[in-house]
């Protein structure tokens, strides 16, 4: 059918949302998932292909929002591929308990629930406030863990991992899992090392809404022995790097189409490959490709004849910040037009805790001294303090939002590098 039902996902009543979604799919409908608040563009039903399927917003931070059309059969294929990976790890999918703290209107929160349906295993919703309160989280899960004797699975983003690993109750909760898929954004090297030291069974992975979630994963055993990156392709996935250095994915579960700017479009080329926005590297290890994400192509800037990848510089800065114990919570590098250089970087900084004005200035000056030895094109032209700086609930930067904040504040304050 080409009929469409719109479903706002109430995070306080996800069971009801999942029941409505199931009924819609059983009727052969397309079900469009969205948050309880915010803009919601409904696709004209006469333009849709035959259902059933799910329409869900992609998690990309640049290029504007697009809605991906995922047929129900693609969700099944994705769950099947992940289930076979679990079997390769010695885990029986049907005996697992899947805990799910991610938003249902994103593919990262939809797929844990769908996998549990496909595998016929147990599933447990976790409201986001529990992840922010490790003591309550441990208390809530205590009886659940005691009753379940099979493998425990969960998907997290790095911000959630960071919050939990630094609290005794959160650490105890993390150590109970057999597999913790970690994705959504880059896993900082220091956080990864901390997880290894504490024997947390992370499985860094890569996927997108366009690919119906996970397409590569690193096994927890490989992670604990020191391997980095996003692991190997799942059985139904092929990878390659194109001439621009971008990762391309081929899989039978690519989105059927995407809705953007009032039009439906194919996301893959004529040969069935989808180009991601990620700069990547593939290394052949034991006859399998190993994926490493280097940065976002759509955030790269051209400055003084050099191509600069801000995310790589952010990682470099965060590493130094942690080494020196500086009270800096978040840092984001954004581009601004420059007549001489083409583009330059502006740094947005969120400091931790209440600090005097003098202390704030001192820490910003410290950051400036850190980058003084960097190539000129990599040094931020200005540093702006932004107390509200934070990624979204999927740990992704909404860069266009913060570019707007940056331009507004630069118009009030002259650049002083």
MOWOKA-V386934 format. One record per backbone hydrogen bond with DSSP energy under -0.5 kcal/mol. NH is the residue of the N-H (numbers start at 1). CO is the residue of the C=O. Records with the same first field share a line. If there is no record, write none. Layout:
# MOWOKA-V386934
NH->CO ; CO
This chain:
# MOWOKA-V386934
5->30
7->32
9->34
10->8
11->9
13->10
17->13
18->14
19->15
20->16
21->17
22->18
23->19
24->20
25->21
26->22
27->23
28->25
29->24
30->3
31->53
32->5 ; 30
33->31 ; 55
34->7
36->9
42->40
47->44
48->45
51->1
52->29
53->29
54->70
55->31
56->54 ; 68
58->66
67->259
68->56 ; 66
69->257
70->54 ; 68
71->69
72->52
74->71
75->71
76->72
77->73
78->74
79->75
80->76
81->77
82->78
83->79
84->80
85->81
86->82
87->83
88->84
89->85 ; 86
90->87
91->86
93->91
95->92
96->93
97->151
98->122
99->97 ; 153
100->124
101->155
106->103
109->103 ; 106
110->106
111->107
113->109
114->110
115->111
116->112
117->113
118->114
119->115
120->116
121->116
122->96
124->98
126->100
130->127
131->127
132->128
133->130
137->133
138->134
139->135
140->136
141->137
142->138
143->139
145->141
146->142
147->143
148->144
149->147
153->97
154->179
155->99
156->181
160->157
161->157
162->158
163->159
164->160
165->161
166->162
167->164
171->167
172->168
173->169
174->170
175->171
176->173
177->174
178->152
179->152
180->201
181->154 ; 179
182->203
183->156
188->186
192->188
193->189
194->190
195->191
196->192
197->193
198->194
199->196
200->195
202->200
203->180
205->182
206->216
208->213
211->208
212->209
213->208
215->206
216->206
217->232
218->204
223->219
224->220
225->221
226->223
227->222
230->291
232->217
233->289
234->215
237->234
238->250
240->248
242->246
245->242
247->278
248->240
249->274
250->238
252->236
254->251
255->210
256->69
257->69
258->265
259->67
260->258 ; 263
263->260
265->258
269->273
272->269
274->249
275->267
276->247 ; 274
279->295
280->245
281->292
283->290
285->283 ; 288
288->285
290->283
291->231
292->281
294->279
295->279
297->277
298->277
299->296
300->297
301->308
303->301 ; 306
304->341
306->303
308->301 ; 306
310->308
312->309
313->309
314->310
315->311
316->312
317->313
318->314
319->315
320->316
321->317
322->318
323->319
324->320
325->321 ; 322
326->321
328->326
329->327 ; 350
330->350
332->348
334->332 ; 346
336->344
338->342
342->338
343->341
344->336
346->334
347->382
348->332 ; 346
349->384
350->330
351->349
352->327
360->356
361->357
362->358
363->359
364->360
365->361
366->362
367->363
368->364
369->365
370->366
371->367
372->369
373->370
374->371
378->375
379->375 ; 376
381->345
382->345
384->347
386->349
389->386
392->396
395->392
399->397
400->61
401->398
402->398
403->399
404->400
405->401
406->402
407->403
408->404
409->405
410->406
411->407
412->408
413->409
